[in-house]
Amino acid sequence: MRLSKLTATIFATVALGTTAGSAIASEGPELKHVEFSFEGPFGTYDKAAAQRGFQVYQESCSNCHSMKLVAIRSLGEPGGPFYDEEHPNANDNPVIKAIAAMFTVTDGPDSEGDMFERPAKPFDHFPSPFPNEQAARASNGGALPPDFSVLVSAREHGPQYIYSILTSYEDEAPDGVELRDGMNYNPAFKGGQIGMPPPLFEDLVEYSDGTKASVEQMAHDVVTFMAWASDPKMEERKRMGWMVMIYLFIFALLMYGSYKAVWRDVEH
Ligand code: HEC
């Protein structure tokens, strides 16, 4: 009797918790429902999309958003968008070397005590567009472009949230909405106003694989890239999870078989 009371209490608590959770989720602006290849227990990153997304990051977002925690080399590590089985060591991957060479980083101090600039190497992290937060705000009308390293994981429904922000700009705010100075109307952002000007427009980039660069396509691609950056070990973790499940299943079968064998001749 006591046990069933306890069970009922647990169920009630869990049920309450779930409803409370969904109430919070539905409080924010409505998000677009887009599906991504990396969602679900079997999901993996669409490598072509992540490569295109890197191009979008590179040509647009990186002018304002940093990605400080991500090493250039990780693009070519297993699970990364530019991983190449012929060059499993990312430092020897010619694509990674070429990408690193596109960036300049500040290094030092040298023997004279001065800082100096040099071309980036695969082991460097992505350089930031601004030297510090104050400089970033000063260039963006007081708003701070957040670092991208873990943004997808840090926001609730991260992929849908970022996709929605990128694709929901409207030229004019509806009647009754007073836009503050330097703000843009975007119903997907909390409060409906965002300090970021629309970063994507049709054909902003030219994809080398011939994909048409619509705003929705670029948003989808850059979100795939950012999701990878936020969780580069996801594929490995899912694979490991499945192996453990299969192992446990086989183990359970064996245990059942031996249980049957041991008790075979015992009379009930
Ligand atoms: C011209 C500079 C600039 C560019 C280019 C830019 N952003 Fe932003 N972004 C900002 C600023 C500034 C904010 C902060 C806005 C605010 O707080 O009102 C921001 C905010 C965001 C947010 C909301 C983050 C949050 O805190 O929830 C997302 C998502 C975002 N940017 C994604 C992107 C993506 C993806 C790109 C490239 C396609 C990009 N941005 C390009 C300046 C920029």
Residues whose N, C-alpha, C, O or C-beta is under 5 A from the ligand:
A	BS01	HEC	V56 S60 C61 N63 C64 N140 A143 L144 P145 P146 I162 I165 Q193 I194 G195 M196 P199 V222
